[in-house]
Amino acid sequence: MAYLVLKNIQISNANAISGMTWGFPAVSHFLGFVHALSRHTERSEFGFSLDACAIVCNQHQVHAHRENAYEPYAFSLTRNPLTKEGKTAPIVEEGRMHLTVSLVIECNGVNRVTDDMERAQSDFVKRLAERNKLAGGTITGIGACYFSDEPHAKLLRRLLPGFILIDRSQYLAEQNEQCNVSALQNWLDFSALKYQATDTPLSAEEHKESAKVEWQRVKSPFDGYLVPIQIGYKKIAPTYAAGGVANARDNDTPVSFVEAIYSVGEWVGSPSRLASMQQALWQHTYRDPFYLCHTQTQLCEDIDPTEFDDIF
């Protein structure tokens, strides 16, 4: 299997908000970027297609600040120009970030007969990628673009330092089965840092002299750097015919109203922890009314879409 590697993509002012989560773009942003590239490569003289992709975050800087360690973060917003009447323009809160990511994209139909042909294809994709936006941000530079068929550990090791995003939806499913609280509460627990007061045996005199308690970190039942992520959408209304919805972005395409679907992901810092590239390759699947993004390992487990309402 041949992979296209876009190393160290520098993105300016990318979207840092994904539904109820913030801090990193949604997986659908990257799959949409790959799909946009694939539409151009398929129509080009080279005629190859791009499919699943692995996401490696090399650096990120969210435009947010807080007064002290006990205050919540607030996004750093830009000041808009004055209105025609000379009044202060209203501010629409938006989260932005600078980040550097590397993408490993699965390719089909690549011509690697000669080095010159391979270089021509990689240069074409690099020029094409630099003209597109990624996660709503502007691509200011790409470190390298090349094809590779190396084993997954060696291939990903060339992209370090960075963290690889993988799917951990099964953790959320297990937690929902074991706990009696709502699925939403279980999902929020993956992003919370919990502490509890420990019971220390003290004498009566010690209780009078000091009312201090010791706080201890509550350990998560699952190991790893786990984070809540948005992985897709669910249709919540019938699909309307093209042109049937006023003010739609595209009047030639049917329109559906959707709501976001959330799950759990993990940032992995060592490629040796992955058994295969399939654990890192994200791919979309559509089974009405769900549009979901999962890694190929999860898709191979043949997830039943009827269970999604109880999981996400």
C-alpha positions as CSV (number, residue, x, y, z in Angstrom):
1,M,0.0,0.0,0.0
2,A,1.4,3.4,-1.0
3,Y,0.9,6.4,1.3
4,L,1.1,10.1,0.5
5,V,2.8,12.0,3.3
6,L,2.2,15.7,3.8
7,K,4.8,16.6,6.5
8,N,4.6,19.7,8.8
9,I,1.6,21.5,7.3
10,Q,1.7,24.9,8.9
11,I,-1.9,26.3,9.3
12,S,-2.8,29.8,10.4
13,N,-6.0,30.7,12.1
14,A,-7.7,27.3,11.9
15,N,-11.0,26.6,13.6
16,A,-10.4,25.5,17.2
17,I,-14.1,24.8,18.0
18,S,-15.8,21.6,17.1
19,G,-19.4,21.5,18.5
20,M,-19.1,21.3,22.3
21,T,-15.3,20.6,22.2
22,W,-12.5,23.0,21.6
23,G,-8.7,22.9,21.3
24,F,-8.3,21.0,18.0
25,P,-10.3,20.8,14.7
26,A,-12.7,18.0,14.2
27,V,-11.7,14.8,12.3
28,S,-14.2,15.7,9.5
29,H,-12.1,18.8,8.7
30,F,-9.1,16.7,7.7
31,L,-11.2,14.1,5.8
32,G,-12.9,16.9,3.9
33,F,-9.5,18.3,3.0
34,V,-8.3,14.9,1.7
35,H,-11.6,14.5,-0.2
36,A,-11.1,17.9,-1.9
37,L,-7.6,16.9,-2.9
38,S,-8.8,13.6,-4.2
39,R,-11.4,15.2,-6.5
40,H,-8.6,17.2,-8.2
41,T,-6.1,14.3,-8.5
42,E,-8.8,12.0,-10.0
43,R,-9.5,14.5,-12.8
44,S,-5.8,15.3,-13.4
45,E,-3.5,13.6,-15.8
46,F,-2.2,11.3,-13.0
47,G,-5.6,9.9,-12.2
48,F,-5.0,8.6,-8.7
49,S,-7.4,8.9,-5.7
50,L,-6.9,9.6,-2.0
51,D,-8.8,7.9,0.8
52,A,-8.2,7.5,4.5
53,C,-5.7,9.6,6.4
54,A,-3.8,9.6,9.7
55,I,-3.5,12.8,11.7
56,V,-0.3,13.7,13.5
57,C,-0.2,17.0,15.5
58,N,3.3,18.4,15.7
59,Q,2.5,21.8,17.3
60,H,-0.6,23.8,18.3
61,Q,-1.3,27.2,19.7
62,V,-4.9,28.0,20.6
63,H,-5.8,31.7,20.7
64,A,-7.1,31.7,24.3
65,H,-6.0,33.1,27.6
66,R,-7.0,33.2,31.3
67,E,-6.3,35.5,34.2
68,N,-5.0,32.8,36.5
69,A,-4.8,29.0,36.9
70,Y,-8.3,28.9,38.5
71,E,-10.2,30.8,35.9
72,P,-11.7,29.3,32.7
73,Y,-10.1,30.0,29.3
74,A,-11.5,32.7,27.1
75,F,-10.8,33.0,23.4
76,S,-8.7,36.0,22.2
77,L,-11.0,37.7,19.7
78,T,-10.2,40.2,17.0
79,R,-11.5,43.7,16.9
80,N,-13.8,44.3,13.9
81,P,-13.8,47.6,12.0
82,L,-16.5,50.2,12.9
83,T,-19.8,50.1,11.1
84,K,-20.9,52.7,8.5
85,E,-22.5,54.7,11.4
86,G,-19.2,54.8,13.2
87,K,-20.4,52.5,16.0
88,T,-18.6,49.5,17.4
89,A,-19.3,46.4,15.3
90,P,-20.7,43.4,17.2
91,I,-18.3,40.7,18.1
92,V,-19.1,37.1,17.1
93,E,-17.1,34.8,19.3
94,E,-14.9,32.4,17.4
95,G,-12.0,30.2,18.4
96,R,-8.9,30.2,16.3
97,M,-5.5,28.5,16.5
98,H,-2.2,28.1,14.8
99,L,-1.1,24.5,14.3
100,T,1.3,22.3,12.5
101,V,0.1,18.8,11.5
102,S,1.3,16.0,9.3
103,L,-1.0,13.8,7.3
104,V,-0.4,10.2,6.1
105,I,-3.0,9.6,3.3
106,E,-3.9,6.3,1.7
107,C,-3.4,6.3,-2.1
108,N,-4.9,4.2,-4.9
109,G,-3.6,4.2,-8.5
110,V,-0.3,6.1,-7.9
111,N,2.2,5.6,-10.7
112,R,5.6,5.0,-9.1
113,V,7.4,3.5,-12.1
114,T,10.1,6.1,-12.1
115,D,11.4,8.7,-9.6
116,D,10.6,11.5,-12.0
117,M,6.9,10.4,-12.3
118,E,6.7,10.0,-8.5
119,R,8.2,13.5,-7.9
120,A,5.9,15.1,-10.5
121,Q,2.8,13.6,-8.7
122,S,4.0,14.7,-5.2
123,D,4.8,18.2,-6.5
124,F,1.4,18.4,-8.0
125,V,-0.3,17.5,-4.7
126,K,1.8,19.9,-2.8
127,R,0.9,22.8,-5.0
128,L,-2.7,21.8,-4.9
129,A,-2.7,21.5,-1.1
130,E,-1.1,24.9,-0.6
131,R,-4.0,26.5,-2.5
132,N,-6.7,24.9,-0.3
133,K,-7.8,25.7,3.3
134,L,-7.6,23.2,6.1
135,A,-10.0,23.4,9.0
136,G,-10.9,26.9,7.9
137,G,-7.3,28.1,8.3
138,T,-4.7,29.2,5.7
139,I,-1.9,26.8,4.8
140,T,1.3,28.9,5.0
141,G,3.8,26.2,4.2
142,I,4.3,22.4,3.8
143,G,7.6,20.9,5.0
144,A,7.7,18.0,2.5
145,C,5.4,15.9,0.3
146,Y,6.4,12.4,-0.7
147,F,5.1,8.9,-1.3
148,S,6.1,6.0,1.0
149,D,5.4,2.3,1.4
150,E,7.5,1.9,4.6
151,P,6.2,0.0,7.7
152,H,3.9,2.1,9.8
153,A,6.3,2.5,12.7
154,K,9.2,3.7,10.5
155,L,6.9,5.9,8.5
156,L,5.3,7.6,11.5
157,R,8.7,7.9,13.3
158,R,9.8,10.3,10.6
159,L,7.0,12.6,11.6
160,L,8.0,13.0,15.2
161,P,7.9,14.9,17.5
162,G,4.2,14.8,17.5
163,F,1.1,12.9,18.7
164,I,-1.1,10.6,16.6
165,L,-4.8,10.8,17.0
166,I,-6.6,7.4,17.2
167,D,-10.1,6.3,17.9
168,R,-11.2,5.1,21.3
169,S,-15.0,4.8,20.9
170,Q,-14.9,1.4,22.5
171,Y,-13.9,3.0,25.8
172,L,-17.0,5.1,25.8
173,A,-19.2,2.1,25.0
174,E,-17.6,0.1,27.9
175,Q,-18.1,3.0,30.3
176,N,-21.8,3.3,29.3
177,E,-22.4,-0.4,30.0
178,Q,-20.7,-0.3,33.4
179,C,-22.1,2.9,34.8
180,N,-25.6,3.9,35.7
181,V,-25.2,7.6,34.7
182,S,-26.1,9.1,31.4
183,A,-24.0,8.7,28.3
184,L,-23.3,12.4,28.3
185,Q,-21.9,12.3,31.8
186,N,-19.7,9.4,30.9
187,W,-18.4,11.3,27.9
188,L,-17.7,14.4,30.0
189,D,-15.7,12.3,32.4
190,F,-13.1,11.7,29.8
191,S,-12.2,15.4,29.8
192,A,-12.5,16.0,33.6
193,L,-9.7,16.1,36.1
194,K,-11.2,14.8,39.4
195,Y,-9.9,15.0,42.9
196,Q,-11.4,13.6,46.1
197,A,-10.7,14.2,49.8
198,T,-9.0,11.3,51.5
199,D,-10.0,10.1,55.0
200,T,-7.0,10.4,57.3
201,P,-7.3,9.1,60.9
202,L,-6.9,12.0,63.3
203,S,-7.3,12.2,67.0
204,A,-9.8,14.6,68.6
205,E,-7.0,17.1,69.5
206,E,-5.7,17.0,65.9
207,H,-9.1,17.8,64.6
208,K,-9.4,20.8,66.8
209,E,-6.0,22.1,65.8
210,S,-6.2,21.6,62.1
211,A,-9.1,21.2,59.7
212,K,-6.9,20.3,56.7
213,V,-7.8,17.5,54.3
214,E,-5.7,15.8,51.8
215,W,-6.8,15.7,48.1
216,Q,-6.0,12.8,45.9
217,R,-6.3,12.5,42.1
218,V,-9.0,10.1,41.0
219,K,-7.5,7.8,38.5
220,S,-9.3,7.1,35.2
221,P,-10.3,3.5,34.5
222,F,-8.6,3.8,31.1
223,D,-4.9,4.6,30.4
224,G,-3.7,7.1,27.9
225,Y,-4.1,10.7,26.9
226,L,-7.9,10.6,26.3
227,V,-9.8,13.5,24.9
228,P,-13.5,14.1,23.8
229,I,-13.8,14.6,20.1
230,Q,-16.4,15.2,17.5
231,I,-16.5,12.4,14.9
232,G,-19.5,13.1,12.7
233,Y,-23.2,14.0,12.3
234,K,-26.6,12.5,12.6
235,K,-29.5,13.6,10.3
236,I,-32.4,14.9,12.4
237,A,-34.9,15.8,9.6
238,P,-35.8,14.5,6.2
239,T,-33.5,15.3,3.3
240,Y,-34.9,18.2,1.3
241,A,-34.5,18.3,-2.5
242,A,-32.0,20.6,-4.1
243,G,-33.3,24.2,-4.0
244,G,-35.9,23.4,-1.4
245,V,-34.2,25.2,1.5
246,A,-33.9,29.0,1.2
247,N,-30.4,30.6,1.5
248,A,-28.6,27.3,1.3
249,R,-25.0,27.4,0.3
250,D,-25.5,25.1,-2.7
251,N,-28.8,25.1,-4.6
252,D,-27.8,22.0,-6.7
253,T,-27.3,19.6,-3.7
254,P,-30.0,18.1,-1.4
255,V,-29.9,19.5,2.1
256,S,-30.2,17.7,5.5
257,F,-30.3,19.3,9.0
258,V,-27.9,17.4,11.3
259,E,-26.5,17.4,14.9
260,A,-23.0,16.6,16.0
261,I,-21.9,13.2,17.2
262,Y,-19.2,12.9,19.9
263,S,-16.9,10.2,21.0
264,V,-13.4,9.7,22.6
265,G,-10.0,9.8,21.0
266,E,-6.5,9.2,22.3
267,W,-3.2,11.1,21.5
268,V,-0.4,8.5,21.1
269,G,3.1,9.8,21.2
270,S,5.0,6.6,20.2
271,P,4.3,4.9,16.9
272,S,5.5,1.6,18.4
273,R,2.3,1.5,20.4
274,L,0.3,1.0,17.2
275,A,-0.1,-2.5,15.9
276,S,-0.7,-1.3,12.4
277,M,-1.4,1.7,10.3
278,Q,-5.1,0.9,10.4
279,Q,-5.3,2.1,14.0
280,A,-4.3,5.6,12.8
281,L,-6.1,5.9,9.4
282,W,-9.4,7.7,9.8
283,Q,-12.1,7.0,7.2
284,H,-15.7,8.2,6.9
285,T,-18.7,6.0,6.5
286,Y,-22.3,6.9,5.7
287,R,-25.2,4.7,6.9
288,D,-28.4,6.7,7.0
289,P,-28.9,8.7,9.1
290,F,-25.3,8.7,10.4
291,Y,-22.2,10.2,8.9
292,L,-19.3,9.0,11.0
293,C,-15.5,9.2,11.1
294,H,-13.7,6.1,12.5
295,T,-10.3,4.5,12.2
296,Q,-10.1,1.5,9.9
297,T,-9.6,-0.8,12.9
298,Q,-13.0,0.3,14.3
299,L,-14.7,0.0,11.0
300,C,-13.5,-3.5,10.6
301,E,-15.3,-4.4,13.8
302,D,-18.6,-3.8,11.9
303,I,-20.2,-1.3,14.2
304,D,-24.0,-1.4,14.3
305,P,-25.3,2.1,13.6
306,T,-28.5,1.3,15.6
307,E,-26.4,1.4,18.7
308,F,-25.1,4.9,18.2
309,D,-28.0,6.5,20.0
310,D,-26.9,4.7,23.2
311,I,-23.2,5.4,22.8
312,F,-22.8,9.0,21.6
